[in-house]
């Protein structure tokens, strides 16, 4: 990928004389560039090391998030530029506050799990705080979004290696580099709209972004992620519709892009193969035991509807409510909304609902942020918010969207 010719936030219209109007490039300090790449690296390292069982990685990344939030706070205090406080920060701070309250009252089933979960949510809130400070600059947002495209490209290469190597030729020995097709699909749901919007707004070499977007979508299809496939295709339709309504580009270019995108995605799907997805679509039980886990989780919610069992305590308490045994360790409900009610009760579920709903308008206005809406929907059948890498990308995209200049 080469740097974008124009910002993904601003539309460059041709002048009356026929010449292009190029946006003014505002340079940003080197320390800001380092911070932007560090923010992206936190999510990238978490995602690309998901296959390892080392427990020190996530705490180290959380510490890095806290350190960057502290540095950002010092810079805000010393800077003459006023920090625009966002109500979403208060909602984000309420996540770890619930865990602290549970620890103070003494309700958690396992206190150490609640401490870990409180630090996890505090790290995500720290990333949101740092992102809101950093992405007030349009140039900073652009650098961040380009970095995410690179992250998506690397993740796609790993997924293709898995599709062709492990499943078909047994070339790898570690299993899924990204653990599961859903993990990959959730990441691409966040990054895919960025590539598509870049293709719409670039005047030259737009076909490179279209090819990358098509590769993203085709690899999600080839991975066999059913919900991910649906959401990525819906994202494409949504972005094309927004481009038509908001005049991101000319109608002629939009039609050409749609045609190129369809041809490329069909070609990539043929090369990678849709067999896994077709096989999963013909399964008699699409949820494969998740419905049984969900019923057990509902019983747990009814047992403690207001206090919950403590953040991070679902896998600790679940065996007492389990109705079946498939031989696997059940670590999550495969429904983030239901797991939120189990761990933190109805209050924590309400906080999560308020945070997601509050972030939707800004994501919709930005167009490239609609992936955050897709992840919110995916959370009904999986647990993207419990995966630090995916959750970090989500909160950073949300912070970039809400600070975007109108």
Rosetta blueprint (number, residue, H / E / L):
1 X L
2 X L
3 X L
4 X L
5 X L
6 X L
7 X L
8 X L
9 X L
10 X L
11 X L
12 X L
13 X L
14 X E
15 X L
16 X L
17 X L
18 X L
19 X L
20 X E
21 X L
22 X L
23 X L
24 X L
25 X L
26 X L
27 X L
28 X L
29 X L
30 X H
31 X H
32 X H
33 X H
34 X H
35 X H
36 X H
37 X H
38 X H
39 X H
40 X H
41 X H
42 X H
43 X H
44 X H
45 X H
46 X H
47 X H
48 X H
49 X L
50 X L
51 X L
52 X L
53 X L
54 X L
55 X L
56 X H
57 X H
58 X H
59 X H
60 X H
61 X H
62 X H
63 X H
64 X H
65 X H
66 X H
67 X H
68 X H
69 X H
70 X H
71 X H
72 X H
73 X H
74 X H
75 X H
76 X H
77 X H
78 X H
79 X L
80 X L
81 X L
82 X L
83 X L
84 X L
85 X L
86 X L
87 X H
88 X H
89 X H
90 X H
91 X H
92 X H
93 X H
94 X H
95 X H
96 X H
97 X H
98 X H
99 X H
100 X H
101 X H
102 X H
103 X H
104 X H
105 X H
106 X L
107 X L
108 X L
109 X L
110 X L
111 X H
112 X H
113 X H
114 X H
115 X H
116 X H
117 X H
118 X H
119 X H
120 X H
121 X H
122 X H
123 X H
124 X H
125 X H
126 X H
127 X H
128 X H
129 X H
130 X H
131 X H
132 X H
133 X H
134 X H
135 X L
136 X L
137 X L
138 X H
139 X H
140 X H
141 X H
142 X H
143 X H
144 X H
145 X H
146 X H
147 X H
148 X H
149 X H
150 X H
151 X H
152 X H
153 X H
154 X H
155 X H
156 X H
157 X H
158 X H
159 X H
160 X H
161 X H
162 X H
163 X H
164 X H
165 X H
166 X H
167 X H
168 X H
169 X H
170 X L
171 X L
172 X L
173 X L
174 X L
175 X L
176 X L
177 X L
178 X L
179 X L
180 X L
181 X H
182 X H
183 X H
184 X H
185 X H
186 X H
187 X H
188 X H
189 X H
190 X H
191 X H
192 X H
193 X H
194 X H
195 X H
196 X H
197 X H
198 X H
199 X H
200 X H
201 X H
202 X L
203 X L
204 X L
205 X L
206 X H
207 X H
208 X H
209 X H
210 X H
211 X H
212 X H
213 X H
214 X H
215 X H
216 X H
217 X H
218 X H
219 X H
220 X H
221 X H
222 X H
223 X H
224 X L
225 X L
226 X H
227 X H
228 X H
229 X H
230 X H
231 X H
232 X H
233 X H
234 X H
235 X H
236 X H
237 X H
238 X H
239 X H
240 X H
241 X H
242 X H
243 X H
244 X H
245 X H
246 X H
247 X L
248 X L
249 X L
250 X L
251 X H
252 X H
253 X H
254 X H
255 X H
256 X H
257 X H
258 X H
259 X H
260 X H
261 X H
262 X H
263 X H
264 X H
265 X H
266 X H
267 X H
268 X H
269 X H
270 X H
271 X H
272 X H
273 X L
274 X L
275 X H
276 X H
277 X H
278 X H
279 X H
280 X H
281 X H
282 X L
283 X L
284 X L
285 X L
286 X L
287 X L
288 X L
289 X L
290 X H
291 X H
292 X H
293 X H
294 X H
295 X H
296 X H
297 X H
298 X H
299 X H
300 X H
301 X H
302 X H
303 X H
304 X L
305 X L
306 X L
307 X L
308 X L
309 X L
310 X L
311 X L
312 X L
313 X L
314 X H
315 X H
316 X H
317 X H
318 X H
319 X H
320 X H
321 X L
322 X L
323 X L
324 X L
325 X L
326 X L
327 X L
328 X L
329 X L
330 X L
331 X L
332 X L
333 X L
334 X L
335 X L
336 X H
337 X H
338 X H
339 X H
340 X H
341 X H
342 X H
343 X H
344 X H
345 X H
346 X H
347 X H
348 X H
349 X H
350 X H
351 X H
352 X H
353 X H
354 X H
355 X H
356 X H
357 X H
358 X H
359 X H
360 X H
361 X H
362 X H
363 X H
364 X H
365 X H
366 X H
367 X L
368 X L
369 X L
370 X H
371 X H
372 X H
373 X H
374 X H
375 X H
376 X H
377 X H
378 X H
379 X L
380 X L
381 X L
382 X L
383 X L
384 X H
385 X H
386 X H
387 X L
388 X H
389 X H
390 X H
391 X H
392 X H
393 X H
394 X H
395 X H
396 X H
397 X H
398 X H
399 X H
400 X H
401 X H
402 X H
403 X L
404 X L
405 X L
406 X L
